[in-house]
């Protein structure tokens, strides 16, 4: 599966890199969960209360409040951004998925609102190492500090 920053975000990064008046920076990035094995580069295959769980069972996007310091990569190696705090989702009312429909991807958004699933709000995506069903109350899905890796590499 493709992973990394989405098409709109990569374009913004290029605009910034060549000093062409980029839009203002996103203040908070929110991590979500998705049942898609491959999330499209523009999030066109993500649906609210469809591939992304519904809020009716206690699901919400989680703010990625801080990131680890990004080091200068060696030549032609990926520059990586990783989360510096643990990200957790707990099914408090009901399941987020069924046993047959596992959560397979982490998605990144510039909005906590679940209805905002268009390219305007999409920041990036990453595959989950192990797809997981969160199908009953009381399951916590956790991504440890450093477990969410977003990279940029020279082309």
Biotite code that builds the C-alpha atoms (Angstrom):
import biotite.structure as struc

atoms = struc.array([
    struc.Atom([0.000, 0.000, 0.000], chain_id="A", res_id=1, res_name="UNK", atom_name="CA", element="C"),
    struc.Atom([1.120, 3.492, -0.699], chain_id="A", res_id=2, res_name="UNK", atom_name="CA", element="C"),
    struc.Atom([1.862, 5.505, 2.378], chain_id="A", res_id=3, res_name="UNK", atom_name="CA", element="C"),
    struc.Atom([2.957, 9.043, 3.030], chain_id="A", res_id=4, res_name="UNK", atom_name="CA", element="C"),
    struc.Atom([1.614, 12.514, 2.599], chain_id="A", res_id=5, res_name="UNK", atom_name="CA", element="C"),
    struc.Atom([-1.303, 13.027, 0.204], chain_id="A", res_id=6, res_name="UNK", atom_name="CA", element="C"),
    struc.Atom([-1.132, 14.802, -3.175], chain_id="A", res_id=7, res_name="UNK", atom_name="CA", element="C"),
    struc.Atom([-2.405, 18.170, -1.900], chain_id="A", res_id=8, res_name="UNK", atom_name="CA", element="C"),
    struc.Atom([0.042, 18.144, 1.040], chain_id="A", res_id=9, res_name="UNK", atom_name="CA", element="C"),
    struc.Atom([3.006, 17.279, -1.206], chain_id="A", res_id=10, res_name="UNK", atom_name="CA", element="C"),
    struc.Atom([2.096, 20.168, -3.517], chain_id="A", res_id=11, res_name="UNK", atom_name="CA", element="C"),
    struc.Atom([1.968, 22.531, -0.546], chain_id="A", res_id=12, res_name="UNK", atom_name="CA", element="C"),
    struc.Atom([5.389, 21.316, 0.600], chain_id="A", res_id=13, res_name="UNK", atom_name="CA", element="C"),
    struc.Atom([6.830, 22.028, -2.858], chain_id="A", res_id=14, res_name="UNK", atom_name="CA", element="C"),
    struc.Atom([5.293, 25.522, -2.878], chain_id="A", res_id=15, res_name="UNK", atom_name="CA", element="C"),
    struc.Atom([6.921, 26.170, 0.508], chain_id="A", res_id=16, res_name="UNK", atom_name="CA", element="C"),
    struc.Atom([10.278, 24.747, -0.673], chain_id="A", res_id=17, res_name="UNK", atom_name="CA", element="C"),
    struc.Atom([10.496, 27.194, -3.595], chain_id="A", res_id=18, res_name="UNK", atom_name="CA", element="C"),
    struc.Atom([9.117, 30.150, -1.606], chain_id="A", res_id=19, res_name="UNK", atom_name="CA", element="C"),
    struc.Atom([5.916, 30.631, -3.619], chain_id="A", res_id=20, res_name="UNK", atom_name="CA", element="C"),
    struc.Atom([3.590, 31.823, -0.825], chain_id="A", res_id=21, res_name="UNK", atom_name="CA", element="C"),
    struc.Atom([2.195, 28.550, 0.490], chain_id="A", res_id=22, res_name="UNK", atom_name="CA", element="C"),
    struc.Atom([-1.073, 28.476, 2.397], chain_id="A", res_id=23, res_name="UNK", atom_name="CA", element="C"),
    struc.Atom([-0.757, 28.775, 6.163], chain_id="A", res_id=24, res_name="UNK", atom_name="CA", element="C"),
    struc.Atom([0.418, 25.701, 8.012], chain_id="A", res_id=25, res_name="UNK", atom_name="CA", element="C"),
    struc.Atom([-2.029, 23.223, 9.483], chain_id="A", res_id=26, res_name="UNK", atom_name="CA", element="C"),
    struc.Atom([-2.106, 23.695, 13.245], chain_id="A", res_id=27, res_name="UNK", atom_name="CA", element="C"),
    struc.Atom([-3.305, 20.212, 14.212], chain_id="A", res_id=28, res_name="UNK", atom_name="CA", element="C"),
    struc.Atom([-3.290, 16.927, 12.339], chain_id="A", res_id=29, res_name="UNK", atom_name="CA", element="C"),
    struc.Atom([-5.869, 14.304, 13.320], chain_id="A", res_id=30, res_name="UNK", atom_name="CA", element="C"),
    struc.Atom([-5.342, 10.561, 12.889], chain_id="A", res_id=31, res_name="UNK", atom_name="CA", element="C"),
    struc.Atom([-8.285, 8.422, 11.837], chain_id="A", res_id=32, res_name="UNK", atom_name="CA", element="C"),
    struc.Atom([-8.851, 4.760, 11.046], chain_id="A", res_id=33, res_name="UNK", atom_name="CA", element="C"),
    struc.Atom([-10.081, 3.240, 7.801], chain_id="A", res_id=34, res_name="UNK", atom_name="CA", element="C"),
    struc.Atom([-11.087, -0.151, 6.400], chain_id="A", res_id=35, res_name="UNK", atom_name="CA", element="C"),
    struc.Atom([-9.461, 0.470, 2.998], chain_id="A", res_id=36, res_name="UNK", atom_name="CA", element="C"),
    struc.Atom([-6.341, -1.561, 2.291], chain_id="A", res_id=37, res_name="UNK", atom_name="CA", element="C"),
    struc.Atom([-5.199, 1.218, -0.036], chain_id="A", res_id=38, res_name="UNK", atom_name="CA", element="C"),
    struc.Atom([-6.330, 4.761, 0.695], chain_id="A", res_id=39, res_name="UNK", atom_name="CA", element="C"),
    struc.Atom([-6.276, 6.908, -2.459], chain_id="A", res_id=40, res_name="UNK", atom_name="CA", element="C"),
    struc.Atom([-3.767, 9.762, -2.725], chain_id="A", res_id=41, res_name="UNK", atom_name="CA", element="C"),
    struc.Atom([-6.678, 12.231, -2.569], chain_id="A", res_id=42, res_name="UNK", atom_name="CA", element="C"),
    struc.Atom([-8.855, 10.229, -0.110], chain_id="A", res_id=43, res_name="UNK", atom_name="CA", element="C"),
    struc.Atom([-11.465, 9.746, -2.847], chain_id="A", res_id=44, res_name="UNK", atom_name="CA", element="C"),
    struc.Atom([-12.223, 6.214, -1.601], chain_id="A", res_id=45, res_name="UNK", atom_name="CA", element="C"),
    struc.Atom([-12.732, 7.216, 2.048], chain_id="A", res_id=46, res_name="UNK", atom_name="CA", element="C"),
    struc.Atom([-16.342, 7.575, 3.141], chain_id="A", res_id=47, res_name="UNK", atom_name="CA", element="C"),
    struc.Atom([-17.695, 9.028, 6.372], chain_id="A", res_id=48, res_name="UNK", atom_name="CA", element="C"),
    struc.Atom([-19.474, 6.348, 8.428], chain_id="A", res_id=49, res_name="UNK", atom_name="CA", element="C"),
    struc.Atom([-18.458, 3.895, 5.698], chain_id="A", res_id=50, res_name="UNK", atom_name="CA", element="C"),
    struc.Atom([-14.774, 3.100, 5.370], chain_id="A", res_id=51, res_name="UNK", atom_name="CA", element="C"),
    struc.Atom([-14.050, 5.415, 8.319], chain_id="A", res_id=52, res_name="UNK", atom_name="CA", element="C"),
    struc.Atom([-15.986, 4.342, 11.434], chain_id="A", res_id=53, res_name="UNK", atom_name="CA", element="C"),
    struc.Atom([-19.014, 6.240, 12.693], chain_id="A", res_id=54, res_name="UNK", atom_name="CA", element="C"),
    struc.Atom([-19.044, 8.348, 15.837], chain_id="A", res_id=55, res_name="UNK", atom_name="CA", element="C"),
    struc.Atom([-22.127, 6.445, 17.020], chain_id="A", res_id=56, res_name="UNK", atom_name="CA", element="C"),
    struc.Atom([-19.893, 3.865, 18.738], chain_id="A", res_id=57, res_name="UNK", atom_name="CA", element="C"),
    struc.Atom([-17.573, 6.360, 20.397], chain_id="A", res_id=58, res_name="UNK", atom_name="CA", element="C"),
    struc.Atom([-15.087, 6.668, 17.516], chain_id="A", res_id=59, res_name="UNK", atom_name="CA", element="C"),
    struc.Atom([-13.350, 9.998, 16.925], chain_id="A", res_id=60, res_name="UNK", atom_name="CA", element="C"),
    struc.Atom([-10.221, 11.149, 15.139], chain_id="A", res_id=61, res_name="UNK", atom_name="CA", element="C"),
    struc.Atom([-7.298, 11.603, 17.526], chain_id="A", res_id=62, res_name="UNK", atom_name="CA", element="C"),
    struc.Atom([-5.123, 14.728, 17.521], chain_id="A", res_id=63, res_name="UNK", atom_name="CA", element="C"),
    struc.Atom([-1.446, 14.096, 16.811], chain_id="A", res_id=64, res_name="UNK", atom_name="CA", element="C"),
    struc.Atom([-0.356, 16.838, 19.175], chain_id="A", res_id=65, res_name="UNK", atom_name="CA", element="C"),
    struc.Atom([3.404, 16.528, 18.839], chain_id="A", res_id=66, res_name="UNK", atom_name="CA", element="C"),
    struc.Atom([5.914, 14.979, 16.486], chain_id="A", res_id=67, res_name="UNK", atom_name="CA", element="C"),
    struc.Atom([9.468, 13.805, 17.173], chain_id="A", res_id=68, res_name="UNK", atom_name="CA", element="C"),
    struc.Atom([12.285, 16.068, 15.990], chain_id="A", res_id=69, res_name="UNK", atom_name="CA", element="C"),
    struc.Atom([12.973, 15.469, 12.301], chain_id="A", res_id=70, res_name="UNK", atom_name="CA", element="C"),
    struc.Atom([16.631, 14.817, 11.566], chain_id="A", res_id=71, res_name="UNK", atom_name="CA", element="C"),
    struc.Atom([18.366, 15.637, 8.306], chain_id="A", res_id=72, res_name="UNK", atom_name="CA", element="C"),
    struc.Atom([18.431, 12.346, 6.389], chain_id="A", res_id=73, res_name="UNK", atom_name="CA", element="C"),
    struc.Atom([21.508, 10.859, 4.768], chain_id="A", res_id=74, res_name="UNK", atom_name="CA", element="C"),
    struc.Atom([21.751, 11.262, 0.991], chain_id="A", res_id=75, res_name="UNK", atom_name="CA", element="C"),
    struc.Atom([18.687, 9.887, -0.816], chain_id="A", res_id=76, res_name="UNK", atom_name="CA", element="C"),
    struc.Atom([17.205, 8.468, 2.393], chain_id="A", res_id=77, res_name="UNK", atom_name="CA", element="C"),
    struc.Atom([13.717, 9.298, 3.578], chain_id="A", res_id=78, res_name="UNK", atom_name="CA", element="C"),
    struc.Atom([13.151, 12.240, 5.892], chain_id="A", res_id=79, res_name="UNK", atom_name="CA", element="C"),
    struc.Atom([10.718, 10.841, 8.418], chain_id="A", res_id=80, res_name="UNK", atom_name="CA", element="C"),
    struc.Atom([8.215, 12.412, 10.769], chain_id="A", res_id=81, res_name="UNK", atom_name="CA", element="C"),
    struc.Atom([7.010, 10.216, 13.636], chain_id="A", res_id=82, res_name="UNK", atom_name="CA", element="C"),
    struc.Atom([4.457, 10.793, 16.378], chain_id="A", res_id=83, res_name="UNK", atom_name="CA", element="C"),
    struc.Atom([5.957, 11.560, 19.790], chain_id="A", res_id=84, res_name="UNK", atom_name="CA", element="C"),
    struc.Atom([2.946, 10.599, 21.888], chain_id="A", res_id=85, res_name="UNK", atom_name="CA", element="C"),
    struc.Atom([0.820, 7.453, 21.973], chain_id="A", res_id=86, res_name="UNK", atom_name="CA", element="C"),
    struc.Atom([-2.337, 7.552, 19.827], chain_id="A", res_id=87, res_name="UNK", atom_name="CA", element="C"),
    struc.Atom([-5.317, 5.525, 21.117], chain_id="A", res_id=88, res_name="UNK", atom_name="CA", element="C"),
    struc.Atom([-8.877, 4.740, 20.109], chain_id="A", res_id=89, res_name="UNK", atom_name="CA", element="C"),
    struc.Atom([-11.147, 2.872, 22.551], chain_id="A", res_id=90, res_name="UNK", atom_name="CA", element="C"),
    struc.Atom([-14.520, 1.427, 21.603], chain_id="A", res_id=91, res_name="UNK", atom_name="CA", element="C"),
    struc.Atom([-16.581, 2.834, 24.463], chain_id="A", res_id=92, res_name="UNK", atom_name="CA", element="C"),
    struc.Atom([-20.133, 2.349, 23.156], chain_id="A", res_id=93, res_name="UNK", atom_name="CA", element="C"),
    struc.Atom([-19.825, -0.363, 20.496], chain_id="A", res_id=94, res_name="UNK", atom_name="CA", element="C"),
    struc.Atom([-17.454, -1.721, 17.875], chain_id="A", res_id=95, res_name="UNK", atom_name="CA", element="C"),
    struc.Atom([-15.803, 0.385, 15.168], chain_id="A", res_id=96, res_name="UNK", atom_name="CA", element="C"),
    struc.Atom([-15.698, -2.563, 12.755], chain_id="A", res_id=97, res_name="UNK", atom_name="CA", element="C"),
    struc.Atom([-16.730, -6.180, 12.487], chain_id="A", res_id=98, res_name="UNK", atom_name="CA", element="C"),
    struc.Atom([-14.560, -9.273, 12.574], chain_id="A", res_id=99, res_name="UNK", atom_name="CA", element="C"),
    struc.Atom([-14.975, -9.582, 8.799], chain_id="A", res_id=100, res_name="UNK", atom_name="CA", element="C"),
    struc.Atom([-14.184, -5.891, 8.198], chain_id="A", res_id=101, res_name="UNK", atom_name="CA", element="C"),
    struc.Atom([-10.908, -4.970, 9.832], chain_id="A", res_id=102, res_name="UNK", atom_name="CA", element="C"),
    struc.Atom([-9.333, -1.544, 10.165], chain_id="A", res_id=103, res_name="UNK", atom_name="CA", element="C"),
    struc.Atom([-6.366, -1.512, 7.801], chain_id="A", res_id=104, res_name="UNK", atom_name="CA", element="C"),
    struc.Atom([-5.135, 2.070, 7.484], chain_id="A", res_id=105, res_name="UNK", atom_name="CA", element="C"),
    struc.Atom([-4.401, 5.183, 9.473], chain_id="A", res_id=106, res_name="UNK", atom_name="CA", element="C"),
    struc.Atom([-5.484, 8.392, 7.751], chain_id="A", res_id=107, res_name="UNK", atom_name="CA", element="C"),
    struc.Atom([-4.363, 11.923, 8.564], chain_id="A", res_id=108, res_name="UNK", atom_name="CA", element="C"),
    struc.Atom([-6.665, 14.943, 8.340], chain_id="A", res_id=109, res_name="UNK", atom_name="CA", element="C"),
    struc.Atom([-6.587, 18.657, 9.094], chain_id="A", res_id=110, res_name="UNK", atom_name="CA", element="C"),
    struc.Atom([-10.071, 18.381, 10.614], chain_id="A", res_id=111, res_name="UNK", atom_name="CA", element="C"),
    struc.Atom([-11.512, 16.388, 13.498], chain_id="A", res_id=112, res_name="UNK", atom_name="CA", element="C"),
    struc.Atom([-14.956, 16.400, 11.836], chain_id="A", res_id=113, res_name="UNK", atom_name="CA", element="C"),
    struc.Atom([-15.735, 12.905, 10.527], chain_id="A", res_id=114, res_name="UNK", atom_name="CA", element="C"),
    struc.Atom([-17.862, 14.240, 7.661], chain_id="A", res_id=115, res_name="UNK", atom_name="CA", element="C"),
    struc.Atom([-14.790, 16.025, 6.236], chain_id="A", res_id=116, res_name="UNK", atom_name="CA", element="C"),
    struc.Atom([-13.337, 13.290, 4.033], chain_id="A", res_id=117, res_name="UNK", atom_name="CA", element="C"),
    struc.Atom([-12.438, 15.152, 0.827], chain_id="A", res_id=118, res_name="UNK", atom_name="CA", element="C"),
    struc.Atom([-8.993, 16.019, -0.568], chain_id="A", res_id=119, res_name="UNK", atom_name="CA", element="C"),
    struc.Atom([-9.307, 19.485, 1.030], chain_id="A", res_id=120, res_name="UNK", atom_name="CA", element="C"),
    struc.Atom([-8.997, 17.928, 4.487], chain_id="A", res_id=121, res_name="UNK", atom_name="CA", element="C"),
    struc.Atom([-6.760, 14.954, 3.650], chain_id="A", res_id=122, res_name="UNK", atom_name="CA", element="C"),
    struc.Atom([-3.125, 15.083, 4.753], chain_id="A", res_id=123, res_name="UNK", atom_name="CA", element="C"),
    struc.Atom([-1.827, 11.518, 4.292], chain_id="A", res_id=124, res_name="UNK", atom_name="CA", element="C"),
    struc.Atom([-2.120, 7.815, 5.008], chain_id="A", res_id=125, res_name="UNK", atom_name="CA", element="C"),
    struc.Atom([-0.185, 4.849, 6.320], chain_id="A", res_id=126, res_name="UNK", atom_name="CA", element="C"),
    struc.Atom([-0.907, 1.120, 6.438], chain_id="A", res_id=127, res_name="UNK", atom_name="CA", element="C"),
    struc.Atom([-1.431, -0.601, 9.764], chain_id="A", res_id=128, res_name="UNK", atom_name="CA", element="C"),
    struc.Atom([1.174, -3.302, 10.372], chain_id="A", res_id=129, res_name="UNK", atom_name="CA", element="C"),
    struc.Atom([-1.578, -5.659, 11.516], chain_id="A", res_id=130, res_name="UNK", atom_name="CA", element="C"),
    struc.Atom([-5.185, -5.000, 10.469], chain_id="A", res_id=131, res_name="UNK", atom_name="CA", element="C"),
    struc.Atom([-7.449, -5.145, 13.483], chain_id="A", res_id=132, res_name="UNK", atom_name="CA", element="C"),
    struc.Atom([-11.122, -5.608, 14.208], chain_id="A", res_id=133, res_name="UNK", atom_name="CA", element="C"),
    struc.Atom([-12.455, -3.327, 16.903], chain_id="A", res_id=134, res_name="UNK", atom_name="CA", element="C"),
    struc.Atom([-15.770, -5.135, 17.040], chain_id="A", res_id=135, res_name="UNK", atom_name="CA", element="C"),
    struc.Atom([-16.884, -4.966, 20.677], chain_id="A", res_id=136, res_name="UNK", atom_name="CA", element="C"),
    struc.Atom([-16.903, -2.499, 23.570], chain_id="A", res_id=137, res_name="UNK", atom_name="CA", element="C"),
    struc.Atom([-13.652, -2.071, 25.458], chain_id="A", res_id=138, res_name="UNK", atom_name="CA", element="C"),
    struc.Atom([-11.066, -2.674, 22.731], chain_id="A", res_id=139, res_name="UNK", atom_name="CA", element="C"),
    struc.Atom([-8.254, -0.145, 22.584], chain_id="A", res_id=140, res_name="UNK", atom_name="CA", element="C"),
    struc.Atom([-6.227, 0.228, 19.406], chain_id="A", res_id=141, res_name="UNK", atom_name="CA", element="C"),
    struc.Atom([-2.912, 1.941, 20.121], chain_id="A", res_id=142, res_name="UNK", atom_name="CA", element="C"),
    struc.Atom([-0.068, 3.351, 18.042], chain_id="A", res_id=143, res_name="UNK", atom_name="CA", element="C"),
    struc.Atom([2.995, 3.793, 20.242], chain_id="A", res_id=144, res_name="UNK", atom_name="CA", element="C"),
    struc.Atom([5.237, 6.834, 20.127], chain_id="A", res_id=145, res_name="UNK", atom_name="CA", element="C"),
    struc.Atom([7.269, 6.595, 16.915], chain_id="A", res_id=146, res_name="UNK", atom_name="CA", element="C"),
    struc.Atom([4.867, 4.035, 15.425], chain_id="A", res_id=147, res_name="UNK", atom_name="CA", element="C"),
    struc.Atom([3.269, 6.375, 12.893], chain_id="A", res_id=148, res_name="UNK", atom_name="CA", element="C"),
    struc.Atom([5.936, 7.073, 10.274], chain_id="A", res_id=149, res_name="UNK", atom_name="CA", element="C"),
    struc.Atom([5.389, 9.645, 7.533], chain_id="A", res_id=150, res_name="UNK", atom_name="CA", element="C"),
    struc.Atom([8.195, 9.996, 5.028], chain_id="A", res_id=151, res_name="UNK", atom_name="CA", element="C"),
    struc.Atom([9.514, 12.136, 2.199], chain_id="A", res_id=152, res_name="UNK", atom_name="CA", element="C"),
    struc.Atom([12.249, 10.881, -0.114], chain_id="A", res_id=153, res_name="UNK", atom_name="CA", element="C"),
    struc.Atom([14.077, 12.466, -3.021], chain_id="A", res_id=154, res_name="UNK", atom_name="CA", element="C"),
    struc.Atom([12.696, 11.374, -6.378], chain_id="A", res_id=155, res_name="UNK", atom_name="CA", element="C"),
])
